[in-house]
Amino acid sequence: MKAARFIFLLLLALPLACKDGDTIEDIGSYTITTKDFENHYSTYLEKIARMANAEKSTLARLMCNPEQTPENPMWRDVVRNLEPKEYYESYRDLRIVEQAARKDNFLDDPQIKRIIEQVTLEAIAQLYIQKKMEERIKITEEEKSAKCVEMRQKFPQEFGPLSLDECLKYAEGFLKRDRMQQEFPRLRDEIKESIVINKNQKFDRTDFLANKIEAYRVMRKTGGCESATSSTPSTGNKPLPLPAPNTGLRPQ
């Protein structure tokens, strides 16, 4: 689900503009039409299903039975936005911010353009890997049945009341997640092998990466890497209380 955070940014970078349908409202220079919103809503469903490795039927059950939603604030937001009236407000807010950003020429900032390009690159990589994973991972009915029995035994309160069909859907989701973790390194290597890469043998990449990147030198100086007597405050050996980052090409 971490990946869902940066995907929202793509609504700014890759708008699904569509002027067909009836006009709902104009937000700055952007016109939201019925067809425009239908496209964005259907894309939201597809995005969530892919990012969460969940079947759309599972999302539909959560929408109709919100009490079954996992105890996670992000999931609560996801399920709430499955209702078009809720998602419209989220989409509307995104468009308002986008129009404000364009009015301020925010998207003309070279650094912002590079960030959007990087976010897009990460999204393409993750979505492509998920597609290839879906093609190669096949869960048999026997595997789903065995996993369903296992889940009912381990978590009787959560999975016991579910119908067999619902339990099998959840079982398939868990099995796919586990299989993806196992298959990711192999798939990544296969993708790398499928692309021709020509290295410049005369270029010292090791030296460039270690010594020639100005932003990296500034980071090392700021963080106190180059001097044990740096005046930068130290936290000792304790890890900083930071949220886990999402770097793109990794299994979620």
VMD Tcl script that draws the C-alpha trace (Angstrom):
set ca {
  {0.00 0.00 0.00}
  {2.94 2.34 0.33}
  {3.10 2.49 -3.39}
  {-0.37 3.97 -3.57}
  {0.95 7.21 -2.11}
  {3.16 8.11 -5.04}
  {0.65 6.87 -7.63}
  {-1.67 9.70 -6.63}
  {0.98 12.11 -7.93}
  {0.56 10.65 -11.38}
  {-2.85 12.28 -11.57}
  {-0.91 15.51 -11.85}
  {1.67 14.20 -14.29}
  {-0.55 11.99 -16.45}
  {-4.13 13.36 -16.35}
  {-6.76 11.23 -18.04}
  {-8.30 14.20 -19.78}
  {-11.66 13.53 -21.38}
  {-14.15 16.18 -22.43}
  {-16.96 13.81 -23.40}
  {-20.10 13.64 -21.30}
  {-21.95 16.29 -19.34}
  {-20.06 19.03 -17.53}
  {-20.11 18.63 -13.76}
  {-18.04 21.69 -12.91}
  {-15.11 23.79 -14.05}
  {-12.09 23.93 -11.77}
  {-9.76 26.62 -13.02}
  {-9.04 25.74 -16.63}
  {-10.02 22.09 -16.17}
  {-13.53 20.85 -16.89}
  {-14.71 17.78 -15.00}
  {-17.21 15.89 -17.11}
  {-19.19 12.77 -16.33}
  {-16.98 10.74 -18.69}
  {-13.83 12.24 -17.18}
  {-14.85 11.24 -13.69}
  {-15.99 7.76 -14.75}
  {-12.54 7.22 -16.30}
  {-10.77 8.34 -13.14}
  {-13.00 6.28 -10.88}
  {-12.45 3.09 -12.91}
  {-8.71 3.83 -12.95}
  {-8.79 4.23 -9.17}
  {-10.32 0.74 -8.84}
  {-7.67 -0.71 -11.15}
  {-4.87 1.10 -9.33}
  {-5.93 -0.07 -5.88}
  {-6.38 -3.65 -7.04}
  {-2.87 -3.65 -8.52}
  {-1.15 -1.81 -5.69}
  {-2.76 -3.97 -2.99}
  {-2.49 -7.23 -4.96}
  {-6.21 -7.62 -4.36}
  {-9.00 -8.91 -6.55}
  {-11.64 -6.34 -7.51}
  {-14.21 -8.72 -6.06}
  {-12.44 -8.35 -2.69}
  {-12.67 -4.58 -2.96}
  {-16.36 -4.91 -3.83}
  {-16.99 -7.02 -0.72}
  {-15.18 -4.48 1.46}
  {-17.21 -1.67 -0.07}
  {-20.47 -3.49 0.68}
  {-19.25 -4.74 4.07}
  {-16.99 -1.97 5.44}
  {-16.92 -3.60 8.87}
  {-14.60 -6.21 7.33}
  {-12.01 -3.56 6.40}
  {-8.55 -4.24 7.91}
  {-7.65 -2.13 10.94}
  {-5.40 0.18 8.98}
  {-6.02 3.91 8.36}
  {-4.88 3.64 4.76}
  {-7.28 0.80 4.04}
  {-10.07 2.80 5.64}
  {-9.40 5.64 3.19}
  {-9.23 3.21 0.28}
  {-12.56 1.57 1.10}
  {-14.25 4.89 1.78}
  {-13.17 6.15 -1.65}
  {-14.77 3.16 -3.34}
  {-17.99 5.12 -3.01}
  {-18.13 7.53 -5.97}
  {-19.43 10.39 -3.82}
  {-16.38 10.04 -1.56}
  {-13.89 9.55 -4.37}
  {-15.29 12.56 -6.22}
  {-14.36 14.82 -3.32}
  {-10.83 13.38 -3.26}
  {-10.49 13.75 -7.02}
  {-11.94 17.27 -6.88}
  {-9.40 18.27 -4.21}
  {-6.57 16.90 -6.37}
  {-7.76 18.96 -9.32}
  {-8.00 22.09 -7.19}
  {-4.43 21.65 -5.98}
  {-3.26 20.84 -9.51}
  {-4.82 24.02 -10.86}
  {-3.25 26.07 -8.06}
  {0.11 24.48 -8.89}
  {-0.24 25.33 -12.58}
  {-1.33 28.89 -11.74}
  {1.86 29.31 -9.69}
  {3.93 27.79 -12.53}
  {4.94 25.10 -10.05}
  {5.19 22.46 -12.77}
  {7.68 24.63 -14.67}
  {10.25 24.20 -11.91}
  {13.00 21.95 -13.36}
  {13.41 20.12 -10.04}
  {9.68 19.37 -9.87}
  {9.77 18.09 -13.45}
  {12.60 15.75 -12.54}
  {10.76 14.51 -9.45}
  {7.63 13.80 -11.50}
  {9.76 12.01 -14.08}
  {11.31 9.88 -11.33}
  {7.92 9.10 -9.79}
  {6.61 8.11 -13.21}
  {9.64 5.87 -13.83}
  {9.12 4.11 -10.49}
  {5.41 3.62 -11.19}
  {6.06 2.18 -14.66}
  {8.62 -0.25 -13.23}
  {6.35 -1.43 -10.43}
  {3.24 -1.77 -12.60}
  {5.16 -3.67 -15.27}
  {6.63 -6.07 -12.73}
  {3.19 -6.66 -11.26}
  {1.82 -7.43 -14.72}
  {4.60 -9.95 -15.39}
  {4.04 -11.45 -11.93}
  {0.35 -11.93 -12.65}
  {1.23 -13.73 -15.87}
  {3.59 -16.21 -14.23}
  {1.96 -16.86 -10.85}
  {-0.84 -19.39 -11.02}
  {-2.55 -20.53 -7.83}
  {-4.33 -23.89 -8.03}
  {-7.69 -24.63 -6.44}
  {-5.98 -27.17 -4.19}
  {-3.52 -24.56 -2.93}
  {-6.32 -22.07 -2.22}
  {-8.34 -24.69 -0.36}
  {-5.38 -25.70 1.79}
  {-4.59 -22.07 2.58}
  {-8.21 -21.39 3.47}
  {-8.19 -24.29 5.95}
  {-4.94 -23.02 7.43}
  {-6.30 -19.48 7.85}
  {-9.51 -20.72 9.46}
  {-7.46 -22.72 11.95}
  {-5.04 -19.92 12.80}
  {-7.54 -17.04 12.74}
  {-10.99 -18.54 13.46}
  {-12.58 -15.22 14.43}
  {-11.51 -13.45 11.22}
  {-11.92 -16.21 8.63}
  {-14.30 -18.64 10.30}
  {-17.47 -16.62 9.56}
  {-16.56 -16.11 5.89}
  {-18.22 -18.10 3.15}
  {-16.04 -20.63 1.34}
  {-15.84 -18.40 -1.73}
  {-14.74 -15.41 0.35}
  {-12.16 -17.49 2.21}
  {-10.74 -18.80 -1.06}
  {-10.39 -15.26 -2.42}
  {-8.47 -14.14 0.65}
  {-6.36 -17.30 0.50}
  {-5.48 -16.58 -3.12}
  {-4.41 -13.05 -2.19}
  {-2.10 -14.28 0.58}
  {-0.62 -16.97 -1.65}
  {0.02 -14.48 -4.45}
  {1.74 -12.11 -2.04}
  {4.02 -14.85 -0.73}
  {4.75 -16.16 -4.22}
  {5.60 -12.66 -5.43}
  {8.16 -12.27 -2.67}
  {9.80 -15.49 -3.84}
  {9.60 -14.79 -7.56}
  {10.65 -11.14 -7.51}
  {14.45 -11.69 -7.61}
  {14.14 -14.19 -10.48}
  {11.80 -11.97 -12.48}
  {14.04 -8.94 -11.92}
  {17.04 -10.87 -13.23}
  {15.08 -12.11 -16.26}
  {14.04 -8.56 -17.12}
  {17.62 -7.35 -16.85}
  {18.81 -10.15 -19.12}
  {16.20 -9.26 -21.75}
  {17.64 -5.77 -22.32}
  {20.93 -5.11 -24.11}
  {23.23 -2.98 -21.92}
  {26.48 -1.57 -23.29}
  {28.82 -0.20 -20.64}
  {31.41 2.42 -21.48}
  {34.56 0.53 -20.54}
  {36.58 3.76 -20.52}
  {34.37 5.37 -17.87}
  {35.23 4.89 -14.18}
  {31.75 4.46 -12.76}
  {33.03 3.56 -9.28}
  {34.96 6.83 -8.97}
  {32.07 8.84 -10.39}
  {29.55 7.42 -7.93}
  {31.90 7.78 -4.94}
  {33.51 11.14 -5.60}
  {32.02 13.15 -8.46}
  {28.37 13.74 -7.51}
  {28.04 17.16 -5.90}
  {24.72 16.43 -4.15}
  {26.28 13.32 -2.59}
  {29.32 15.28 -1.36}
  {27.00 17.82 0.27}
  {25.02 15.02 1.93}
  {28.21 13.45 3.31}
  {29.41 16.78 4.69}
  {26.01 17.59 6.20}
  {25.66 14.14 7.75}
  {29.12 14.12 9.24}
  {30.42 11.23 7.15}
  {33.81 12.79 6.50}
  {34.77 13.75 10.03}
  {34.39 12.02 13.35}
  {34.59 15.46 15.00}
  {31.76 16.91 12.95}
  {29.66 19.50 14.79}
  {26.50 17.84 13.46}
  {24.43 16.56 16.43}
  {24.67 12.81 16.75}
  {22.09 10.29 17.95}
  {24.77 7.70 18.69}
  {23.98 4.24 17.39}
  {20.23 4.61 17.75}
  {18.24 4.50 14.49}
  {16.26 7.61 13.66}
  {12.44 7.28 14.00}
  {11.71 7.70 10.30}
  {8.87 6.18 8.23}
  {9.83 3.45 5.79}
  {10.61 4.93 2.37}
  {9.21 3.68 -0.90}
  {11.94 3.47 -3.54}
  {9.98 1.99 -6.38}
  {11.40 -1.24 -7.81}
  {10.87 -3.44 -4.79}
  {8.16 -5.92 -3.81}
  {5.56 -4.28 -1.56}
}
mol new
graphics top color blue
foreach p $ca { graphics top sphere $p radius 0.5 }
foreach p [lrange $ca 0 end-1] q [lrange $ca 1 end] { graphics top cylinder $p $q radius 0.2 }
display resetview
